[in-house]
Amino acid sequence: MVDYITEARGNNRLPGIMTLGYIAAFSETLALAVVVSKGIPPLKDALINEPEDHLKAASAWSLGQIGRHSPDHARALAEADVLRRLLAVYLHQDSSEDLQTKAKRSLKSVIQKCTTLPALEPLLEAPPNILKYVVQQFAKVLPNDLNARKNFVQSGGLQKIQEVSAEAGSKLNDYINEINALYPPEIVQYYSPNYAETLIKKMDEFNPTG
């Protein structure tokens, strides 16, 4: 089946794409079998390269069925750079409504299982309706992993979430606050967008002669 999808093109691919999705949806074990059988690359290829949106949508759906079961399943998609590709088709102005819907649903279901934080970092620039699920995962994982907290600073992730305009009282804002609470206030302040202005203001106000 995987070989068939790999070699076929156009509508000939559709039955195979859907079959892999149905197999993966059936159980965690069967979804893992699809991963082990190298089922992700041809689905990703169809998502990227097929010109017809209904084929892209079918691929997005099937990829979501593979990744939604567990952190291991989600990691397989993340490491194959599928999440970024799903986001790209979701955001593309020419994508059909059905494609956008399926891409969004797959993104949401896989992100909510993904604990591979470096793979999620490129999604920190996603729109708020996707971003909240991404930031939620960081808020879940970071409290229990010191190295991940350090890496989040070093990679620029902490700075990115300071630049997010989240509405007060929103889930996204709550998750950002939870993450910020894991760091010393001065570090959070350092990465805030207005930090340089604050420093300059303090310099202007500072009188060394007393």
Backbone as a printed PyTorch tensor [residue, N CA C, xyz], in Angstrom:
tensor([[[  0.8280,  -1.2080,   0.0000],
         [  0.0000,   0.0000,   0.0000],
         [  0.8670,   1.2650,   0.0000]],

        [[  1.8990,   1.2510,   0.8450],
         [  2.8020,   2.4060,   0.9000],
         [  3.5150,   2.5880,  -0.4390]],

        [[  3.9670,   1.4780,  -1.0090],
         [  4.6370,   1.5500,  -2.3150],
         [  3.6910,   2.0900,  -3.3810]],

        [[  2.4370,   1.6860,  -3.2930],
         [  1.4460,   2.1280,  -4.2780],
         [  1.2700,   3.6470,  -4.2150]],

        [[  1.1340,   4.1760,  -3.0010],
         [  0.9550,   5.6290,  -2.8470],
         [  2.2140,   6.3720,  -3.2870]],

        [[  3.3550,   5.7610,  -3.0150],
         [  4.6250,   6.3870,  -3.3870],
         [  4.7600,   6.5050,  -4.9020]],

        [[  4.3210,   5.4700,  -5.6010],
         [  4.5180,   5.4240,  -7.0540],
         [  3.3790,   6.0740,  -7.8360]],

        [[  2.1630,   6.0050,  -7.3070],
         [  1.0050,   6.5430,  -8.0340],
         [  0.9970,   8.0700,  -7.9760]],

        [[  0.2320,   8.6650,  -8.8720],
         [  0.0760,  10.1190,  -8.8890],
         [ -1.3800,  10.4580,  -9.1670]],

        [[ -1.7790,  11.6460,  -8.7360],
         [ -3.1320,  12.1170,  -9.0120],
         [ -4.1900,  11.2930,  -8.2890]],

        [[ -5.3650,  11.1930,  -8.9010],
         [ -6.4900,  10.5090,  -8.2600],
         [ -6.2350,   9.0310,  -7.9990]],

        [[ -5.2790,   8.4490,  -8.7130],
         [ -4.9370,   7.0470,  -8.4570],
         [ -4.4000,   6.8460,  -7.0420]],

        [[ -3.9140,   7.9400,  -6.4640],
         [ -3.3620,   7.8680,  -5.1070],
         [ -4.4540,   7.8380,  -4.0330]],

        [[ -5.6080,   8.3750,  -4.3650],
         [ -6.6210,   8.6430,  -3.3380],
         [ -7.0300,   7.4080,  -2.5380]],

        [[ -7.3490,   6.2690,  -3.1700],
         [ -7.7520,   5.0990,  -2.3670],
         [ -6.6820,   4.6770,  -1.3670]],

        [[ -5.4280,   4.7270,  -1.7920],
         [ -4.3360,   4.3480,  -0.9020],
         [ -4.1720,   5.3240,   0.2530]],

        [[ -4.2880,   6.6120,  -0.0560],
         [ -4.1810,   7.6430,   0.9810],
         [ -5.2580,   7.4420,   2.0420]],

        [[ -6.4890,   7.2210,   1.5810],
         [ -7.6020,   7.0330,   2.5140],
         [ -7.4450,   5.7380,   3.3120]],

        [[ -6.9640,   4.7040,   2.6470],
         [ -6.7910,   3.4130,   3.3300],
         [ -5.7950,   3.5260,   4.4750]],

        [[ -4.6800,   4.1970,   4.2360],
         [ -3.7000,   4.3800,   5.3130],
         [ -4.3170,   5.1430,   6.4830]],

        [[ -5.1380,   6.1360,   6.1610],
         [ -5.8020,   6.8990,   7.2180],
         [ -6.7510,   6.0450,   8.0350]],

        [[ -7.5360,   5.2140,   7.3580],
         [ -8.4850,   4.3420,   8.0670],
         [ -7.7550,   3.2970,   8.9090]],

        [[ -6.6660,   2.7600,   8.3680],
         [ -5.8640,   1.7930,   9.1330],
         [ -5.3200,   2.4610,  10.3960]],

        [[ -4.7480,   3.6560,  10.2220],
         [ -4.1510,   4.3700,  11.3540],
         [ -5.2030,   4.7710,  12.3830]],

        [[ -6.3970,   5.0980,  11.9090],
         [ -7.4580,   5.5330,  12.8220],
         [ -7.9430,   4.3900,  13.7060]],

        [[ -7.7930,   3.1690,  13.2200],
         [ -8.3930,   2.0190,  13.8960],
         [ -7.7820,   1.7670,  15.2650]],

        [[ -6.4630,   1.8630,  15.3700],
         [ -5.8280,   1.6190,  16.6680],
         [ -4.4310,   2.2190,  16.7040]],

        [[ -3.9470,   2.3930,  17.9200],
         [ -2.5960,   2.9130,  18.1400],
         [ -1.5500,   1.9960,  17.5040]],

        [[ -1.7660,   0.6900,  17.6360],
         [ -0.8120,  -0.2870,  17.1070],
         [ -0.7480,  -0.2350,  15.5850]],

        [[ -1.9190,  -0.1470,  14.9530],
         [ -1.9380,  -0.0940,  13.4920],
         [ -1.3550,   1.2250,  12.9820]],

        [[ -1.5940,   2.2940,  13.7240],
         [ -1.0060,   3.5830,  13.3340],
         [  0.5180,   3.5080,  13.3880]],

        [[  1.0270,   2.8320,  14.4130],
         [  2.4760,   2.6620,  14.5220],
         [  3.0080,   1.8070,  13.3730]],

        [[  2.2120,   0.8260,  12.9720],
         [  2.6110,  -0.0160,  11.8390],
         [  2.7320,   0.8120,  10.5600]],

        [[  1.8480,   1.7840,  10.3980],
         [  1.9250,   2.6800,   9.2350],
         [  3.2160,   3.4950,   9.2880]],

        [[  3.5720,   3.9560,  10.4900],
         [  4.8120,   4.7260,  10.6640],
         [  6.0230,   3.8640,  10.3180]],

        [[  6.0560,   2.6640,  10.8910],
         [  7.1910,   1.7550,  10.6850],
         [  7.3140,   1.3580,   9.2130]],

        [[  6.1770,   1.2590,   8.5500],
         [  6.1700,   0.8910,   7.1230],
         [  6.5060,   2.0690,   6.2130]],

        [[  6.9270,   3.1670,   6.8380],
         [  7.3050,   4.3870,   6.1000],
         [  6.1250,   4.9700,   5.3200]],

        [[  4.9830,   5.0070,   6.0150],
         [  3.7850,   5.5550,   5.3900],
         [  3.7080,   7.0720,   5.4140]],

        [[  4.5040,   7.7020,   6.2910],
         [  4.4230,   9.1620,   6.4090],
         [  4.9840,   9.8900,   5.1800]],

        [[  6.1710,   9.5180,   4.6660],
         [  6.7370,  10.2800,   3.5370],
         [  5.8290,  10.4090,   2.3080]],

        [[  5.1800,   9.3290,   1.8330],
         [  4.3190,   9.5240,   0.6560],
         [  3.0790,  10.3730,   0.9530]],

        [[  2.5750,  10.3040,   2.1850],
         [  1.4410,  11.1540,   2.5520],
         [  1.8720,  12.6200,   2.6030]],

        [[  3.0480,  12.8440,   3.1440],
         [  3.5950,  14.2050,   3.1690],
         [  3.8320,  14.7130,   1.7500]],

        [[  4.3380,  13.8340,   0.9030],
         [  4.5840,  14.2100,  -0.4900],
         [  3.2820,  14.6240,  -1.1770]],

        [[  2.2230,  13.8590,  -0.9340],
         [  0.9280,  14.1910,  -1.5420],
         [  0.4050,  15.5230,  -1.0020]],

        [[  0.6060,  15.7440,   0.2870],
         [  0.1690,  16.9990,   0.9080],
         [  0.8620,  18.1970,   0.2620]],

        [[  2.1270,  18.0270,  -0.0610],
         [  2.9130,  19.1410,  -0.6100],
         [  2.7460,  19.2780,  -2.1230]],

        [[  2.8110,  18.1500,  -2.8170],
         [  3.0070,  18.2070,  -4.2680],
         [  1.7810,  17.9360,  -5.1270]],

        [[  0.7550,  17.3050,  -4.5760],
         [ -0.4300,  17.0700,  -5.4050],
         [ -1.1330,  18.4030,  -5.6710]],

        [[ -1.4920,  18.6800,  -6.9180],
         [ -2.1170,  19.9750,  -7.2260],
         [ -3.5820,  20.0750,  -6.7930]],

        [[ -4.2450,  18.9320,  -6.6470],
         [ -5.6730,  18.9540,  -6.3160],
         [ -5.8810,  19.0040,  -4.8040]],

        [[ -6.7360,  19.9290,  -4.3790],
         [ -6.9490,  20.1130,  -2.9440],
         [ -7.5890,  18.9010,  -2.2740]],

        [[ -8.4320,  18.1610,  -3.0050],
         [ -9.0800,  17.0170,  -2.3490],
         [ -8.0660,  15.9240,  -2.0160]],

        [[ -6.9870,  15.8470,  -2.7830],
         [ -5.9210,  14.8930,  -2.4660],
         [ -5.0830,  15.3890,  -1.2900]],

        [[ -4.8210,  16.6840,  -1.2870],
         [ -4.1080,  17.2730,  -0.1440],
         [ -4.9200,  17.0880,   1.1400]],

        [[ -6.2410,  17.2990,   1.0330],
         [ -7.1180,  17.1840,   2.2040],
         [ -7.1320,  15.7510,   2.7330]],

        [[ -7.1910,  14.7860,   1.8240],
         [ -7.1680,  13.3780,   2.2360],
         [ -5.8540,  13.0490,   2.9410]],

        [[ -4.7680,  13.5830,   2.4220],
         [ -3.4550,  13.3510,   3.0340],
         [ -3.3830,  13.9950,   4.4160]],

        [[ -3.9030,  15.2060,   4.5260],
         [ -3.9160,  15.8980,   5.8230],
         [ -4.7060,  15.0890,   6.8450]],

        [[ -5.8460,  14.5670,   6.4180],
         [ -6.6800,  13.7580,   7.3110],
         [ -5.9430,  12.4950,   7.7520]],

        [[ -5.3400,  11.7980,   6.8020],
         [ -4.6420,  10.5480,   7.1250],
         [ -3.4490,  10.7930,   8.0470]],

        [[ -2.7230,  11.8610,   7.8020],
         [ -1.5930,  12.1950,   8.6750],
         [ -2.0780,  12.4770,  10.0980]],

        [[ -3.2130,  13.1300,  10.1990],
         [ -3.7910,  13.3920,  11.5180],
         [ -4.1770,  12.1110,  12.2380]],

        [[ -4.6820,  11.1360,  11.4890],
         [ -5.0620,   9.8530,  12.0870],
         [ -3.8380,   9.1000,  12.6050]],

        [[ -2.7140,   9.2870,  11.9520],
         [ -1.4790,   8.6340,  12.4010],
         [ -0.9690,   9.2770,  13.6860]],

        [[ -0.9670,  10.5970,  13.7240],
         [ -0.2860,  11.3060,  14.8080],
         [ -1.0850,  11.5480,  16.0660]],

        [[ -2.3810,  11.2680,  16.0380],
         [ -3.2360,  11.6800,  17.1580],
         [ -3.2390,  10.7150,  18.3400]],

        [[ -2.5670,   9.5670,  18.2000],
         [ -2.7040,   8.5260,  19.2180],
         [ -1.8670,   8.7560,  20.4740]],

        [[ -0.6150,   9.1490,  20.3040],
         [  0.2880,   9.2290,  21.4620],
         [  1.4440,  10.1700,  21.1440]],

        [[  2.2320,  10.5310,  22.1710],
         [  3.4180,  11.3600,  21.9180],
         [  4.3900,  10.7360,  20.9180]],

        [[  4.5140,   9.4160,  20.9250],
         [  5.4170,   8.7600,  19.9720],
         [  4.9190,   8.9120,  18.5380]],

        [[  3.6270,   8.7510,  18.3560],
         [  3.0490,   8.9220,  17.0200],
         [  3.2110,  10.3760,  16.5580]],

        [[  2.9420,  11.2930,  17.4710],
         [  3.0550,  12.7170,  17.1320],
         [  4.4990,  13.0830,  16.8020]],

        [[  5.4370,  12.4880,  17.5430],
         [  6.8510,  12.7820,  17.2940],
         [  7.2710,  12.3330,  15.8990]],

        [[  6.7340,  11.2010,  15.4600],
         [  7.0700,  10.7040,  14.1190],
         [  6.6730,  11.7230,  13.0570]],

        [[  5.5110,  12.3450,  13.2320],
         [  5.0770,  13.3740,  12.2870],
         [  5.9180,  14.6360,  12.4320]],

        [[  6.1960,  15.0050,  13.6760],
         [  6.9640,  16.2280,  13.9230],
         [  8.3640,  16.1150,  13.3330]],

        [[  8.9970,  14.9640,  13.5260],
         [ 10.3630,  14.7870,  13.0300],
         [ 10.4130,  14.7110,  11.5060]],

        [[  9.2740,  14.3930,  10.9030],
         [  9.1950,  14.3740,   9.4340],
         [  8.7940,  15.7420,   8.8750]],

        [[  8.7220,  16.7400,   9.7590],
         [  8.3850,  18.1140,   9.3580],
         [  6.9620,  18.2230,   8.7960]],

        [[  6.0860,  17.3530,   9.2730],
         [  4.7050,  17.3580,   8.7790],
         [  3.8970,  18.5110,   9.3790]],

        [[  4.1720,  18.8540,  10.6350],
         [  3.3720,  19.8930,  11.2920],
         [  3.5110,  21.2340,  10.5630]],

        [[  4.7240,  21.5590,  10.2100],
         [  4.9500,  22.8290,   9.5010],
         [  4.2590,  22.8140,   8.1400]],

        [[  4.2560,  21.6540,   7.5020],
         [  3.6110,  21.5310,   6.1900],
         [  2.0900,  21.6320,   6.3030]],

        [[  1.5400,  21.0430,   7.3500],
         [  0.0930,  21.1630,   7.5790],
         [ -0.2880,  22.6210,   7.8270]],

        [[  0.5420,  23.3120,   8.5950],
         [  0.2760,  24.7230,   8.8610],
         [  0.3300,  25.5300,   7.5650]],

        [[  1.2720,  25.1960,   6.7000],
         [  1.4220,  25.9300,   5.4370],
         [  0.1770,  25.7940,   4.5590]],

        [[ -0.3580,  24.5760,   4.4490],
         [ -1.5540,  24.4190,   3.6020],
         [ -2.7760,  25.0380,   4.2720]],

        [[ -2.7970,  25.0170,   5.6000],
         [ -3.9030,  25.6590,   6.3160],
         [ -3.9120,  27.1690,   6.0620]],

        [[ -2.7290,  27.7580,   6.0160],
         [ -2.6260,  29.2130,   5.8640],
         [ -2.6800,  29.6750,   4.4070]],

        [[ -2.4780,  28.7580,   3.4700],
         [ -2.3920,  29.1640,   2.0660],
         [ -3.7270,  29.7430,   1.5930]],

        [[ -3.6500,  30.9010,   0.9800],
         [ -4.8760,  31.6170,   0.6040],
         [ -5.7010,  30.8780,  -0.4440]],

        [[ -5.0590,  30.0100,  -1.2100],
         [ -5.7830,  29.2930,  -2.2590],
         [ -6.3110,  27.9340,  -1.8130]],

        [[ -6.0450,  27.5510,  -0.5720],
         [ -6.5270,  26.2560,  -0.0870],
         [ -8.0450,  26.2750,   0.0520]],

        [[ -8.6730,  25.1650,  -0.3170],
         [-10.1280,  25.0650,  -0.1900],
         [-10.5220,  25.0260,   1.2830]],

        [[-11.7930,  25.2940,   1.5320],
         [-12.2870,  25.2750,   2.9140],
         [-12.1220,  23.8870,   3.5300]],

        [[-12.3880,  22.8520,   2.7350],
         [-12.2550,  21.4790,   3.2350],
         [-10.8030,  21.1690,   3.6000]],

        [[ -9.8790,  21.6020,   2.7690],
         [ -8.4590,  21.3790,   3.0470],
         [ -8.0380,  22.1180,   4.3110]],

        [[ -8.4730,  23.3470,   4.4400],
         [ -8.1230,  24.1170,   5.6360],
         [ -8.6920,  23.4690,   6.8960]],

        [[ -9.9270,  22.9910,   6.7980],
         [-10.5650,  22.3490,   7.9520],
         [ -9.8230,  21.0870,   8.3640]],

        [[ -9.4990,  20.2570,   7.3860],
         [ -8.8100,  18.9940,   7.7030],
         [ -7.3880,  19.2460,   8.2020]],

        [[ -6.7170,  20.2190,   7.6190],
         [ -5.3610,  20.5460,   8.0730],
         [ -5.3880,  21.0690,   9.5080]],

        [[ -6.3660,  21.9110,   9.8000],
         [ -6.4720,  22.4630,  11.1540],
         [ -6.7750,  21.3680,  12.1700]],

        [[ -7.7190,  20.4960,  11.8400],
         [ -8.0740,  19.4160,  12.7700],
         [ -6.8930,  18.4850,  13.0230]],

        [[ -6.1650,  18.1810,  11.9610],
         [ -5.0020,  17.3070,  12.1160],
         [ -3.9240,  17.9860,  12.9510]],

        [[ -3.6810,  19.2510,  12.6630],
         [ -2.7040,  20.0030,  13.4570],
         [ -3.0670,  19.9760,  14.9340]],

        [[ -4.3120,  20.2910,  15.2200],
         [ -4.7640,  20.3470,  16.6120],
         [ -4.5770,  18.9990,  17.3070]],

        [[ -5.0110,  17.9220,  16.6610],
         [ -4.9610,  16.6050,  17.3080],
         [ -3.5290,  16.1290,  17.5140]],

        [[ -2.6490,  16.4380,  16.5640],
         [ -1.2560,  15.9930,  16.6860],
         [ -0.4950,  16.8720,  17.6770]],

        [[ -0.6960,  18.1740,  17.6010],
         [ -0.0130,  19.0950,  18.5240],
         [ -0.3390,  18.7400,  19.9700]],

        [[ -1.5930,  18.3910,  20.2290],
         [ -2.0080,  18.1010,  21.6020],
         [ -1.3850,  16.8220,  22.1560]],

        [[ -0.7900,  16.0220,  21.2810],
         [ -0.0740,  14.8280,  21.7340],
         [  1.4440,  15.0070,  21.6950]],

        [[  1.8920,  16.0500,  21.0390],
         [  3.3280,  16.2090,  20.7800],
         [  4.0620,  16.7790,  21.9940]],

        [[  5.0590,  16.0470,  22.4600],
         [  5.8960,  16.5280,  23.5630],
         [  7.3310,  16.7820,  23.0930]],

        [[  7.5540,  16.6920,  21.7930],
         [  8.8670,  16.9890,  21.2120],
         [  8.9240,  18.4910,  20.9570]],

        [[  9.3450,  19.2250,  21.9740],
         [  9.2190,  20.6850,  21.9350],
         [ 10.0000,  21.3570,  20.8000]],

        [[ 11.2290,  20.9230,  20.4790],
         [ 11.9210,  21.5850,  19.3650],
         [ 11.1340,  21.5280,  18.0580]],

        [[ 10.3700,  20.4570,  17.8790],
         [  9.5760,  20.3280,  16.6530],
         [  8.3830,  21.2720,  16.6520]],

        [[  7.9800,  21.7130,  17.8390],
         [  6.8430,  22.6270,  17.9370],
         [  7.2580,  24.0910,  17.8030]],

        [[  8.5290,  24.3740,  18.0280],
         [  8.9600,  25.7770,  18.0460],
         [  8.6890,  26.5400,  16.7460]],

        [[  8.8480,  25.9050,  15.5630],
         [  8.5160,  26.6540,  14.3410],
         [  7.0460,  27.0810,  14.2820]],

        [[  6.2040,  26.4210,  15.0710],
         [  4.7750,  26.7480,  15.0610],
         [  4.4340,  27.8920,  16.0150]],

        [[  5.4360,  28.4320,  16.6930],
         [  5.1770,  29.5590,  17.5960],
         [  4.8100,  30.8270,  16.8290]],

        [[  4.9140,  30.7690,  15.5140],
         [  4.5010,  31.9060,  14.6890],
         [  3.1510,  31.6470,  14.0140]],

        [[  2.4630,  30.6180,  14.4670],
         [  1.1480,  30.2800,  13.9130],
         [  0.1090,  31.2970,  14.3710]],

        [[ -1.0360,  31.3760,  13.6780],
         [ -2.1070,  32.2730,  14.1270],
         [ -2.6620,  31.8120,  15.4760]],

        [[ -3.3160,  32.7210,  16.2080],
         [ -3.7510,  32.4150,  17.5830],
         [ -4.5870,  31.1450,  17.7320]],

        [[ -5.4370,  30.8320,  16.7410],
         [ -6.3040,  29.6590,  16.8930],
         [ -5.5300,  28.3430,  16.8290]],

        [[ -4.3160,  28.3690,  16.2960],
         [ -3.4210,  27.2040,  16.3240],
         [ -2.3860,  27.3820,  17.4310]],

        [[ -1.9280,  28.6010,  17.5870],
         [ -0.8610,  28.9060,  18.5430],
         [ -1.2240,  28.4910,  19.9670]],

        [[ -2.4980,  28.6150,  20.3180],
         [ -2.8770,  28.2900,  21.7010],
         [ -2.6020,  26.8230,  22.0300]],

        [[ -2.7510,  25.9420,  21.0380],
         [ -2.4670,  24.5240,  21.2770],
         [ -0.9640,  24.2770,  21.3900]],

        [[ -0.1950,  25.0330,  20.6150],
         [  1.2630,  24.9130,  20.6620],
         [  1.7840,  25.3660,  22.0240]],

        [[  1.3510,  26.5490,  22.4390],
         [  1.8280,  27.1060,  23.7100],
         [  1.3520,  26.2450,  24.8840]],

        [[  0.1690,  25.6660,  24.7450],
         [ -0.3400,  24.7710,  25.7860],
         [  0.6120,  23.5940,  26.0120]],

        [[  1.1570,  23.0550,  24.9280],
         [  2.0830,  21.9260,  25.0640],
         [  3.3560,  22.3380,  25.7900]],

        [[  3.8560,  23.5300,  25.4810],
         [  5.0270,  24.0210,  26.2070],
         [  4.7000,  24.1910,  27.6910]],

        [[  3.5050,  24.7000,  27.9670],
         [  3.0930,  24.9010,  29.3620],
         [  2.9500,  23.5730,  30.1000]],

        [[  2.6510,  22.5010,  29.3700],
         [  2.5270,  21.1710,  29.9850],
         [  3.8870,  20.5390,  30.2580]],

        [[  4.7970,  20.6700,  29.2920],
         [  6.0560,  19.9230,  29.3480],
         [  7.1500,  20.6600,  30.1250]],

        [[  7.2520,  21.9660,  29.9470],
         [  8.3640,  22.7200,  30.5340],
         [  8.4700,  22.6170,  32.0630]],

        [[  7.3560,  22.5900,  32.8070],
         [  7.4960,  22.5340,  34.2730],
         [  8.2660,  21.3140,  34.7670]],

        [[  8.2830,  20.2430,  33.9930],
         [  8.8880,  18.9890,  34.4490],
         [ 10.2450,  18.7000,  33.8180]],

        [[ 10.7920,  19.6680,  33.0910],
         [ 12.0190,  19.3920,  32.3400],
         [ 12.9320,  20.6200,  32.3430]],

        [[ 13.9390,  20.5930,  33.2160],
         [ 14.8470,  21.7350,  33.3550],
         [ 15.6050,  22.0090,  32.0570]],

        [[ 16.0960,  20.9550,  31.4150],
         [ 16.8400,  21.1500,  30.1650],
         [ 15.9630,  21.7710,  29.0850]],

        [[ 14.7110,  21.3430,  29.0510],
         [ 13.7830,  21.9130,  28.0670],
         [ 13.5680,  23.3970,  28.3350]],

        [[ 13.5240,  23.7670,  29.6120],
         [ 13.3490,  25.1900,  29.9530],
         [ 14.5580,  26.0050,  29.4990]],

        [[ 15.7510,  25.4420,  29.6940],
         [ 16.9660,  26.1300,  29.2330],
         [ 16.9660,  26.2540,  27.7070]],

        [[ 16.6380,  25.1530,  27.0490],
         [ 16.6330,  25.1510,  25.5810],
         [ 15.6150,  26.1340,  25.0180]],

        [[ 14.5130,  26.2840,  25.7310],
         [ 13.4520,  27.1890,  25.2810],
         [ 13.9490,  28.6340,  25.2750]],

        [[ 14.8080,  28.9500,  26.2240],
         [ 15.4120,  30.2910,  26.2600],
         [ 16.4510,  30.4270,  25.1530]],

        [[ 17.3320,  29.4330,  25.0640],
         [ 18.4530,  29.5090,  24.1190],
         [ 17.9930,  29.5040,  22.6610]],

        [[ 16.8890,  28.8440,  22.3910],
         [ 16.3980,  28.7460,  21.0100],
         [ 15.6040,  29.9790,  20.5800]],

        [[ 15.3090,  30.8390,  21.5390],
         [ 14.5190,  32.0250,  21.2150],
         [ 13.0290,  31.8450,  21.4390]],

        [[ 12.6430,  30.6720,  21.9410],
         [ 11.2210,  30.4050,  22.1590],
         [ 10.5950,  31.3190,  23.1960]],

        [[ 11.3140,  31.5440,  24.2900],
         [ 10.7750,  32.4120,  25.3430],
         [ 10.5630,  33.8230,  24.8150]],

        [[ 11.5010,  34.2810,  24.0110],
         [ 11.3580,  35.6130,  23.4210],
         [ 10.1470,  35.6700,  22.4890]],

        [[  9.9420,  34.6030,  21.7180],
         [  8.8170,  34.5900,  20.7740],
         [  7.4790,  34.7220,  21.4850]],

        [[  7.3360,  34.0300,  22.6130],
         [  6.0230,  34.1130,  23.2680],
         [  5.8130,  35.4610,  23.9560]],

        [[  6.9090,  36.1780,  24.2470],
         [  6.7390,  37.5350,  24.7890],
         [  6.1990,  38.4770,  23.7170]],

        [[  6.4400,  38.1170,  22.4720],
         [  6.0230,  38.9720,  21.3560],
         [  4.5980,  38.6830,  20.8960]],

        [[  3.9790,  37.6640,  21.4990],
         [  2.6100,  37.2900,  21.1170],
         [  1.6170,  38.2740,  21.7300]],

        [[  0.7050,  38.7490,  20.9130],
         [ -0.3550,  39.6360,  21.4120],
         [ -1.5650,  38.7830,  21.7810]],

        [[ -1.6240,  38.3860,  23.0330],
         [ -2.7240,  37.5340,  23.5020],
         [ -3.7200,  38.3710,  24.2930]],

        [[ -4.9870,  38.1330,  24.0450],
         [ -6.0230,  38.8720,  24.7680],
         [ -6.0220,  38.4830,  26.2380]],

        [[ -6.1850,  39.4830,  27.0910],
         [ -6.2700,  39.2130,  28.5270],
         [ -7.4550,  38.2940,  28.7990]],

        [[ -7.2130,  37.2770,  29.6140],
         [ -8.2840,  36.3430,  29.9490],
         [ -8.4290,  35.1890,  28.9740]],

        [[ -7.6850,  35.2300,  27.8600],
         [ -7.7720,  34.1450,  26.8790],
         [ -6.9320,  32.9570,  27.3450]],

        [[ -7.2390,  31.7810,  26.7920],
         [ -6.4580,  30.5800,  27.1110],
         [ -4.9910,  30.7920,  26.7350]],

        [[ -4.7800,  31.4000,  25.5770],
         [ -3.4180,  31.6430,  25.1140],
         [ -2.6550,  32.4950,  26.1210]],

        [[ -3.2890,  33.5340,  26.6070],
         [ -2.6480,  34.4090,  27.5930],
         [ -2.3380,  33.6450,  28.8820]],

        [[ -3.2740,  32.7810,  29.2770],
         [ -3.0610,  31.9780,  30.4930],
         [ -1.8450,  31.0650,  30.3390]],

        [[ -1.7290,  30.4250,  29.1740],
         [ -0.6020,  29.5120,  28.9470],
         [  0.7240,  30.2720,  28.9470]],

        [[  0.7290,  31.4520,  28.3400],
         [  1.9490,  32.2680,  28.3190],
         [  2.3500,  32.6530,  29.7400]],

        [[  1.3670,  33.0270,  30.5420],
         [  1.6530,  33.3860,  31.9370],
         [  2.1960,  32.1920,  32.7220]],

        [[  1.6560,  31.0060,  32.4370],
         [  2.1470,  29.7930,  33.1130],
         [  3.6130,  29.5370,  32.7670]],

        [[  3.9590,  29.7470,  31.5050],
         [  5.3530,  29.5490,  31.0830],
         [  6.2520,  30.6110,  31.7120]],

        [[  5.8140,  31.8520,  31.6780],
         [  6.6210,  32.9330,  32.2510],
         [  6.8960,  32.7090,  33.7360]],

        [[  5.9380,  32.0910,  34.4200],
         [  6.0920,  31.8470,  35.8570],
         [  7.1790,  30.8150,  36.1560]],

        [[  7.6410,  30.1090,  35.1330],
         [  8.6950,  29.1040,  35.3140],
         [ 10.0860,  29.7240,  35.3070]],

        [[ 10.1670,  31.0190,  34.9930],
         [ 11.4570,  31.6950,  34.8550],
         [ 11.5480,  32.8730,  35.8200]],

        [[ 12.7700,  33.2340,  36.2160],
         [ 12.9290,  34.4390,  37.0390],
         [ 12.3740,  35.6590,  36.2990]],

        [[ 11.7310,  36.5710,  37.0100],
         [ 11.1050,  37.7360,  36.3610],
         [ 12.0670,  38.5380,  35.4940]],

        [[ 13.3290,  38.6380,  35.9290],
         [ 14.2720,  39.4580,  35.1570],
         [ 14.5810,  38.8390,  33.7920]],

        [[ 14.5140,  37.5010,  33.7110],
         [ 14.7390,  36.8540,  32.4130],
         [ 13.5630,  37.1230,  31.4820]],

        [[ 12.3610,  37.0020,  32.0180],
         [ 11.1660,  37.2870,  31.2140],
         [ 11.1880,  38.7380,  30.7530]],

        [[ 11.5620,  39.6290,  31.6580],
         [ 11.6210,  41.0530,  31.3170],
         [ 12.6580,  41.3110,  30.2250]],

        [[ 13.7860,  40.6180,  30.3290],
         [ 14.8680,  40.8000,  29.3530],
         [ 14.3980,  40.4820,  27.9370]],

        [[ 13.5380,  39.4750,  27.8180],
         [ 13.0840,  39.0530,  26.4880],
         [ 11.7850,  39.7370,  26.0570]],

        [[ 11.2890,  40.6360,  26.8680],
         [ 10.0770,  41.3660,  26.4970],
         [ 10.3990,  42.3950,  25.4150]],

        [[  9.4570,  42.6430,  24.5080],
         [  9.7240,  43.5410,  23.3720],
         [ 10.1370,  44.9550,  23.7800]],

        [[  9.6420,  45.4370,  24.9290],
         [  9.9170,  46.8300,  25.3090],
         [ 11.0770,  46.9450,  26.2940]],

        [[ 11.8670,  45.8720,  26.4290],
         [ 12.9310,  45.8880,  27.4350],
         [ 13.9780,  46.9610,  27.1370]],

        [[ 14.3690,  47.0770,  25.8750],
         [ 15.3950,  48.0670,  25.5080],
         [ 14.9170,  49.4810,  25.8240]],

        [[ 13.6500,  49.7490,  25.5300],
         [ 13.1030,  51.0760,  25.8200],
         [ 13.1050,  51.3510,  27.3220]],

        [[ 12.7840,  50.3120,  28.0910],
         [ 12.7730,  50.4660,  29.5500],
         [ 14.1670,  50.7910,  30.0660]],

        [[ 15.1740,  50.1200,  29.5180],
         [ 16.5510,  50.3750,  29.9450],
         [ 16.9830,  51.8030,  29.6120]],

        [[ 16.6360,  52.2340,  28.4060],
         [ 17.0080,  53.5930,  27.9860],
         [ 16.3420,  54.6270,  28.8840]],

        [[ 15.0900,  54.3510,  29.2300],
         [ 14.3700,  55.2710,  30.1200],
         [ 15.0470,  55.3390,  31.4860]],

        [[ 15.4830,  54.1730,  31.9780],
         [ 16.1720,  54.1450,  33.2740],
         [ 17.4930,  54.9080,  33.1950]],

        [[ 18.1720,  54.7870,  32.0610],
         [ 19.4300,  55.5210,  31.8840],
         [ 19.1770,  57.0270,  31.8940]],

        [[ 18.0900,  57.4270,  31.2400],
         [ 17.7550,  58.8510,  31.1990],
         [ 17.4480,  59.3860,  32.5900]],

        [[ 16.8250,  58.5130,  33.3880],
         [ 16.4020,  58.9540,  34.7270],
         [ 17.5160,  58.8240,  35.7610]],

        [[ 18.5580,  58.0750,  35.4080],
         [ 19.6170,  57.8030,  36.3820],
         [ 20.5390,  59.0080,  36.5400]],

        [[ 20.7930,  59.3600,  37.7750],
         [ 21.6740,  60.4900,  38.0710],
         [ 22.8500,  59.9870,  38.9050]],

        [[ 24.0100,  59.7510,  38.2750],
         [ 25.1360,  59.1600,  39.0060],
         [ 25.7030,  60.0740,  40.0930]],

        [[ 25.4250,  61.3520,  39.9870],
         [ 25.9740,  62.2800,  40.9850],
         [ 25.0510,  62.4260,  42.1800]],

        [[ 23.8790,  61.7560,  42.0700],
         [ 22.9470,  61.8300,  43.1890],
         [ 22.1960,  63.1230,  43.1970]]])
